[in-house]
């Protein structure tokens, strides 16, 4: 039981770290889009999808953090 909890904690920590890397990448891409010259600085479908992706990743990270907190409480 304890080994399973420890494994679950490690897996959740890794998942959070992985999602944070995706989030950082998405933010970087959005920042690059914001630095485009005026003629290219448009709110187009790819930018809209990028913003949606950021929200989705943030939501997934939040759920993983809640799961992490729940699991760590079980080990106390």
C-alpha positions in Angstrom: 0.0 0.0 0.0 2.7 2.5 1.0 4.8 1.6 -2.1 1.7 2.2 -4.3 1.2 5.6 -2.6 4.9 6.5 -3.1 4.7 5.5 -6.7 1.5 7.5 -7.2 3.2 10.6 -5.6 6.2 10.3 -7.9 4.0 9.8 -11.0 1.9 12.8 -10.1 5.0 15.0 -9.4 6.3 14.0 -12.8 3.0 14.7 -14.5 2.9 18.2 -12.9 6.4 18.9 -14.0 5.7 17.7 -17.6 2.5 19.9 -17.8 4.4 22.9 -16.5 6.9 22.5 -19.3 4.1 22.4 -21.9 2.6 25.5 -20.2 5.9 27.3 -20.4 6.2 26.4 -24.1 2.7 27.6 -24.8 3.3 30.9 -23.0 6.6 31.4 -25.0 4.7 30.8 -28.2 2.1 33.3 -27.2 4.7 35.9 -26.2 6.4 35.5 -29.6 3.1 36.1 -31.3 2.6 39.3 -29.3 6.0 40.6 -30.6 5.0 40.4 -34.2 5.0 43.5 -36.4 1.8 45.4 -36.7 0.6 43.9 -40.0 1.1 40.4 -38.5 -0.3 41.2 -35.1 -3.7 39.6 -35.5 -6.1 37.6 -33.3 -6.4 34.6 -35.6 -7.6 31.0 -35.0 -4.1 29.7 -34.1 -3.8 32.3 -31.4 -7.2 31.6 -30.1 -6.4 27.9 -29.9 -3.1 28.7 -28.2 -4.9 30.7 -25.5 -7.4 27.8 -25.1 -4.5 25.4 -24.8 -3.0 27.4 -22.0 -6.3 27.4 -20.1 -6.6 23.6 -20.6 -3.0 23.0 -19.3 -3.6 25.2 -16.3 -6.7 23.3 -15.5 -4.9 20.0 -15.8 -2.1 21.2 -13.5 -4.7 22.3 -11.0 -6.3 18.9 -11.0 -3.0 17.2 -10.7 -2.0 19.4 -7.7 -5.3 18.6 -6.0 -4.6 14.9 -6.6 -1.1 15.4 -5.2 -2.4 17.1 -2.1 -5.0 14.3 -1.6 -2.3 11.6 -2.0 0.2 13.2 0.3 -2.5 13.5 3.0 -3.0 9.8 2.9 0.7 9.2 3.7 0.7 11.3 6.8 
